[in-house]
Amino acid sequence: MPVRVVVNGIGTIGKRVAHAIRLQDDMKLVGISTRSPSFVLKTVLEPGAPLYGVDLWAANQNSLEAMRNAGMIVNGTLEELLATGKVDVVVDCTTGGVGETLKPFYQKYKVKQVFQGGEKAHVADLSFTAIASYEKAFGANSVRVVSCNTTSLVRTIFTVDENFGVEEVFAALVRRAADPWEDEEGPINAITPDLKIPSHHGPDVKTVLPNLNITSMAVKVPTTLAHFHMVHAKVKKETTTEKLLEVFRNGSRILTFKGSEGYTSTAKILEKFRDLGRIRSDMYEVAVIEELVAAKGKDVYWGHMVHQEAIVVPENVDAIRAMFELERDKFKSIEKTNKSLGIRH
């Protein structure tokens, strides 16, 4: 019997996760829930759109009235759906901090929970990325899929560590200010530094890789397309640039791009996924720039791009598969999710 899933919160991440769940043959999207009749919600439910035909539920009674007043067909409240016993897990994609307030509500109806990286780590039994945490999530009642930046750092650092051993890491993050459609957010003509060392990203990586010695710094810049990271790691085994490149080329959900072939900016890399016909031009993979990969003895360096709207989507799918022990082998789960989403590696 497929795992029955409801996604609560239909914004940048929620609409993508709901669509990804709908593509799985071992999961069933029994509904979506949200707070307001936004243009995003209306669009994804239109005929021909990714969530057309999915049952819509309101986050609460006030939301129910607002959505019905906006002319939307709503089945009832999320609580009414959960009370039926026809939900196994809620994927919470609400605004950061809201998920923690809803956890007792989810627990009341004895459903498992998947939270997003905007929540604090203590909200769940563990923080999750598929490559590093899959086995730890077996049977878990709650999982927190870490943020886009943390997901990319864990994927690349874990891959390097598996091959060469990592002693310490320094990561410099250049962060997008807002998602493309969020025209009310972000710096307009400024670079905004995170005024703490480490920025919150390093400690968040440690929620997945607790023994890692990592320091991070971050700035926000006036772009909406993607984040970019520059990473230096000290490794235990000396290596070469070519060996390091080969490791990234073979890494899970990592793609390498050559600037010499024209991939010289985040915009040009995303253009590839537009041309490939990916839904919403989503890039689920970490994009490592080959010219920014270097090894000098035990010092290794790389630069990678993060598509903040999409990278965590496959992790949510794998988290559910692990929590319900639908697949014991993480690589088989990753492969299954990759195939459903058109992920190339």
N, C-alpha and C positions, 0 to 999 in steps of 0.2 A: 504494500500500500504506500503510495507516495506521501512524503511529509507535507503536511498542510500548513501553508505559510500565509501570513498577512503582513503587509508592509505598511507601517504607520509613519506618515510624513512623506509627501510627494513633492520634493523639490529637486535640486540638482542630483543628489545621490539616490533618493528614494525612487524616482521614476526610472532610473537606470537599473537599480537592483530589482525592482518589480518586474521589469521586462526580462532581465536575466533569469529570474526564478521561473518565469513563464516558459522559458526555453528548455528547462530541465525535464527529463523524463522520469526522474525519481522524486520530484517535488511538484506540488500543486499550489498555484497562487489562488487562494480562496477569496482574496479581497485586498483592497487598498483602503487606507484611512488617512484623513488629513483634516486640517482645521478650517480652511477657508476655500471658497470657490475661485481660486486663482486662475489666471490665464494659462499657466502651465498645466494645471489639473484639467481644465476644459480641453486643451489641445490634445493631451495624451489619451483622452477618452473618445476622441472623434473617430468616426468610421475610417478605417485604414491606418490609424495610429497604433503605436505599440501596445497600448493597454485597452484598446477597444473591446468592449464586452466584459471587462472585469467588473465584479461587484464593487460598488463604492459605499463606504461607511464613513460616518462622521466621527471625529475624535471625541466629541462630547455633545451635549444637548444644544448648546449655543451654536456650535458648528453645524449641527443638523438643520436648524432653522435658517441659518445664513445660506447654506448651500441650496436648500429647497426654495428659498426666496429668490435665489439666482437662477432658478429654473432647472436645477440639476436633479437627476433621479438618484436618490440616496436610499439605501436599504434600511438604515437605522444607525444606531451608534456602535462604536467599536466595542463597548461593554456588552451590548446585546449580542454581538457576534461571538465574543469570547465566552459568554454564558452558555452558548449552545454546545460547547465542547468540541466544536468542529475545527479548532485551530491547535496546531502543535507548537508553533513558534511564531513570535512576533519579531520582525526585523524593524528596529526602531531607527528611523532616519529623520527624526525631528531635529529642531534647532539645538545646537550644543547646549548642554545643561538641562534640557527638558527631559531627556531620557531618564536621568537619575530620579527625577520626581515621579516618573511613571512606573518605575520598577516595582513598587509595592502593589500597584494596580495589576500589572502583569502577573505577579506572583499569586495574587488573590485567585486568579483563574488557572493557576498551575500550568502555564505555558512557558516554554523556554524563551530566552531573549537573546537577540543579537543587537548590540549597540555599535555606534560609530565612534570615530576618533575624537569627536568633539566632546565626548564625555570623559570624566576622570577615570583613571585606571581601576579604582576601587569599585566601580559600578558593576563589574563582572568578575567571574571566576578567573579569567585570564585575558590577556591581550593577545591578539591573533594576527599572524600572517600565515598563509598556507605553507610556504616552504619551511618556516621555522617552528610553527606551533601546532601543526595538524594533529600529531599523535597526542599532544597534551590536551586537546579539546575533546577527546573521546568521552562521551557521556556527560559533558559539562552542561549545566543548566543555563549558564549565561556566558557570552563571549563578547569581547569588545574588539571589533576590527579597527586597527589603528589607522591614523590619519594618512592622507596621501603622501605627505613628506616622509613620515615614519615608515610606511610600506616600502617606498623606494629605497630608503636607506637600509632597511632590514634585508631586502632582497639582494642588494649588491654586496653589503658587508657580509652577510651569511655566506654568499657564494665565494667570496674571497677567503673567508675564514675556513670553509670546508676544504679549500685547496692549499692554502699557505699558512693558516693560523694567523689570527689578528691579535696584536698586543694592545694597540691603541688607535684611536681614530680622531681626526679633526674634520668637521664638516662645516662648510660655509654655504648658507642657503640664500638664494635670491628668489624671493617669493612674489607671486602675482598678487595684486592688490584685491582683486575680486573676480568672481566668475563673469564670463562675457555678458550675460544678461542683467547683472546686478549694477545698474547704472547709478544707484544711489550710494554706492560704497566705494572705498578705496582712495588713496592719495591721487591728486590730479597732476600736480607739478612738483613732486617731492620724492625723495627716497627716505623711507621711515625705518630706522634701525630698531631692532629689538634691543631694549636697554638692559638686558641681562646676559651674563655669561655663566653657564651655558644658556642658550635659548631653550625653550621648552622641548625642542625636538630631540636633543641628546638624551635627557632623562626619559622621554617617551620611548625611544629605541630600547632603553634598558628595561622597560616593562616586558619586552619580548626577548631580549638578549641580556639577561641580568648581570652577567659577568664581564660585559664589554666595558672597556675604559674609553669613553667617548666625550668629546667636548664639541659644542656647536655654537655658531653665531648666525644671525639671520638679519636680512633687511627686506622690506617690502618696496616694490617698484611699480610705476604706473603701466602695468601690462595686465591683460586678462587671460592670456592663452595658456600659460604654463608656469611652473616653477623650474629653477635650474640650481643644481647642487655641484659644488666643487669639493672633492673629498681627498684627504691624505690619510693613509693608514701605514702603520709600522707592522710588518708581518714577521712571523717566526722563521720562515724559510725564504732564502733569497730566490728571486725569480727574475724573469726578463719581461720586457714589454710585450713581446709576442705571446709568451705563455699566459700573461695576464689577459691579453685580448682574447685568446682562445677560451679562457674560463668564462669571460663575459658572453662570448658568442654562443656558448653552450648553456648559459644560465637560464633558470626557469623564469619565464615572463620578462626576459631582458632581450632587447634588440640593440644591435650596434649600427651606427650610421657614420658614413665618411663625409667629412666636410669637403673633401676633394671631389665628391660626386654631387655637390650642390647643397648638402644638408648643413647649412651654416647658421641656422637660426631656429628658434622654436616654431616660428611660422612656417618655415619650409618643411620641417619634419611633420607638422600636423597636416600640411598639404598632401602628403603621401596618403594619409588615412582618408582624406576627402576623396582622393582619386581612386582609392581601393573600394570606396562605397561603404565604408563602415558606418553603421547607424550613428548619427550625430557627429561623425568624424572622430569617434572615441578611440583613444590609444590606451589600452589596458596595460601595455608593457612599459618598462623603464627604457628610455632611449639613451644609450651610452654613446658618446662621441669618440670615435676611434682615435682621432688626433689628440684627444685629451686623456688618453690612457698612457701611462708611463710607469716604468719600474726601474729603480736604481738600487740594486741590492735588496735591502729589506724595507725600503721606502717605496710605496706604490701610490699612484695618483689616478684619479679619474673624474670626469665631469658627466653628469647625466641630467636629462630632462624628465619632468613629471607632469603628466596631464592630470591635473587635480580633479577634474570632473569624473574620471573613469577608472583610475588605477585600482581603487578599492572594490570595484564591483565584483570581479571574480572571487575576491577573498571572501565576500559575504556568502557566495554560493558554497565555497569549500568549507566555510565555517559550519554551515548547516549540515553538510554531508558528514563532517567529523562529529558534531554533537549527537547526531542520530546514528552514528556508526554505519552509514550506508556503504562506505568503502573503507577498507582497512589501510590500503596503500595510498599515501598522499600523492604519489606521482600519477596513479590512475585517476584519482579525483581531479587533480590539476589538468590532466589530459582531457578528461570528460568535459570539464568546464571550458577549457580552451577551445575545444571543437565546437561547442555550442555558441561561442561568442566570436569565432573566427580568429582567435589569437594564434599567432604563427609559431610561437615558441613557449 
